[in-house]
């Protein structure tokens, strides 16, 4: 009986609370402060072009990716190191400086 009355009291109070108007919606909205002006440098249509190194050119290089795996008989109690192997061919993008195009294959 006590649980039933307590449940009804809880249900009635939750209905009353949810029916009250929201006071936070009546608060006035204050304007946001203006941010300081940031100096913008106009670099033209390509933002990555600069006066010293020019516009970078992209080339695509295909090589195999290095993947790690555990063998099928892996036992975590032995704390074996993972094995490494070459995976499928992937395409990577490298950016070339037009002044030094031979430096793209150095790394």
Secondary structure, DSSP 4 states (H G I P E B T S, - for coil): -HHHHHHHHHHHHHHHHHHSPPSGGGSPPPPPPPPPP------TT-TT-BTTTB--EEEEEEEEEEEEE--TT--TTTTPPPEEEEEEEEEEEEEEBTTBGGGGG--
